[in-house]
Amino acid sequence: MAITKSLTLWKLSVAVIALICLNTAVAQTNYRVSDLGALHDGVFGCAMGLNNKGWTESMDGFMDVSGNFRGHAVINVSGLKIDLGTLGGPDSWINWGGINEQGEAVGFAETSVLDPDGEDFCGFGTKLTCRPFLWQNGDMRALPTFGGNNGLASAINNRGQIAGWAQTKVTDAACPPYQIIQATLWDKGKAQQLPTVAGDPDGRAIGINDLGQVVGGTGNCFGDNHAVLWQNGTVHELPNLGNASYNEALAINNQGQIAGLVSSPDGTTFYAALWQNGNVTNLGTLPGDFAAIATGINNKGQVVGSTLDANFNWSHGFIWENGVMTDLNTLLPANSNLYATMANKVNSRGQISGMATVLSGEDAGNIHAFLATPVEASTGASVASVATTHPRSVLPEIVRKQLLHRLGASRLGQ
């Protein structure tokens, strides 16, 4: 009798454990999707920054009355779009993130002044000077450079520290007449230069955590060769896969785990990467795709990013956890009508920001920003099972080039 009772209790315990594991797995692997659209009913929206409240900062593009592609940085709060405006020129944009818990946001914006060197730093073809900005309490203001014409703010932490890069007055010998780019930390409005790995003329700071640790890359005016961590003003090179061609760190959590990209050993492509405990893990790419980047990591160690096809077109958003990379589209419900081509950031609640192709309707082929939120119930059929082939998109070529240009591997996609 005692044996039978013990066996019954053991079976019950196993059943409970299995149920808990099943519920946990479901919570981790299914998402409800909010279509954030695009500003002015435009053709392009991409949610990059994401805070723990579920607010996103996106870059939204539209065609003006003359048929020119324009873009503005936008904050999305529970369905409300806040256009952040510009610094006097027609356009503003963001990098791989840029909004904190206070709703402060960063990015880069055109002024009304032509670049004296003819550089198109913002990438809209206007050749107007491009300045890093901080948007705070409804007001956008320019951040200082090191005397150069242009700059870009990429990320902001909850202490108000900002990471990015800014030009100096020195001409870049590799790309004359353009100026040297210096990795930058803005703290209380003051710009601090961050050192490069020995021999690299240029640096780009891209991610920052709440401890003030900064990540990015150093290299030359074409892109970053070395992924790096800056701590207390000192630069530390991160390990690669044996090829110092295209390596860049893009995000860091408060545990010091870092996400980014590493060059393949032969230098022909790049893979999503995770750095922790002084080592690099190659997260690879999804089957059928050629390259991958990891752009977001939360304090739980969940990593999100994107894969690219052989022509360096954005292909699939992914989530990586417990050693497995999963196509985000297999976790989105079929009725979402969105096919995720980028996953950019993941917050402490497991919400994911990104961009997706609209599958049907009057916006079919347009690119919309989205926010995916974990749910505990099964979503049934996924959008990947409905859209068995990669949907065609109308992603403007200028946007594809802008996104690749922000990567250390931009030369591969040109």
Disulfide bonds with the S-S distance in Angstrom:
Cys122-Cys130 2.00
Cys175-Cys221 1.75
